[in-house]
Amino acid sequence: MLEVQSLCAGYGPVRALDGVSFAAAEGQVTAVLGANGAGKTTLLRTVSRLHQARSGSVRFAGHDLSRLPAERLPALGLSHVPEGRGVITELTVEENLRLGGLGRGSRPTAADLDRVYDLFPPLAERRDAAATTLSGGERQMLVVGRALMAKPTMLLLDEPSLGLAPRVVAQIFDLLRTLVREQGLSVLLVEQNARSALSVADRGVVLNLGRVVADEPAEVLAGDTTLRHAYLGF
């Protein structure tokens, strides 16, 4: 579904991605792992056209993304949830969700909203509340829900567990399992918490200093003690 080939990107003289190649299969969770500074967030930003690649290619569902503006990608089925739980705080929960639905080129319906509220009951209870009043966990639910309003076939998800309580992290990863196993969503997951990511992933790609050092089934990576100690911190 997503094919990244020889991708290079950077910031000034710094090369953040150095010939990255991998594929993320349809209906699976592909985890991108590595230490801080490995190039994980730059990879997602480059795939979603928020950052310009220096060379290489990205193809999604048969489309060459290299010349497309970022705002065209939701209509192709690709939604990006950046790190940081960014919501429009002046708007209500429901208004934030409705904005997400506009990305696919049509007005969101009540059924679209109900689908997200079924996934995230706390958002249904606070649909008329200003987003600024939400907790960190509720904001993470909102940004994921907003991305799902565009009905993506693949979700790019950057550090969803960052700064959240373990209970909320477990809820987020349980939701990913549901979306993938029951609804067929594909996920490219960037995550600092490698242990949690591998527990939900089908495949893992490990980056170090902008290069792929491992690309294996998740269970293989989880069982490779030498690699885990060298690059994943557990």
Stockholm file with secondary structure:
# STOCKHOLM 1.0

chainA/1-234         MLEVQSLCAGYGPVRALDGVSFAAAEGQVTAVLGANGAGKTTLLRTVSRLHQARSGSVRFAGHDLSRLPAERLPALGLSHVPEGRGVITELTVEENLRLGGLGRGSRPTAADLDRVYDLFPPLAERRDAAATTLSGGERQMLVVGRALMAKPTMLLLDEPSLGLAPRVVAQIFDLLRTLVREQGLSVLLVEQNARSALSVADRGVVLNLGRVVADEPAEVLAGDTTLRHAYLGF
#=GR chainA/1-234 SS CEEEEEEEEEETTEEEEEEEEEEECTTSEEEEECSTTSSHHHHHHHHTTSSCCSEEEEEETTEEGGGSCGGGHHHHTEEEECTTCCCCTTSBHHHHHHHHHGGGTSCCCHHHHHHHHHHCHHHHHTTTSBGGGCCHHHHHHHHHHHHHTTCCSEEEEECTTTTCCHHHHHHHHHHHHHHHHHHCCEEEEECSCHHHHHHHCSEEEEEETTEEEEEEEHHHHHHCHHHIIIIICC
#=GC SS_cons         CEEEEEEEEEETTEEEEEEEEEEECTTSEEEEECSTTSSHHHHHHHHTTSSCCSEEEEEETTEEGGGSCGGGHHHHTEEEECTTCCCCTTSBHHHHHHHHHGGGTSCCCHHHHHHHHHHCHHHHHTTTSBGGGCCHHHHHHHHHHHHHTTCCSEEEEECTTTTCCHHHHHHHHHHHHHHHHHHCCEEEEECSCHHHHHHHCSEEEEEETTEEEEEEEHHHHHHCHHHIIIIICC
//
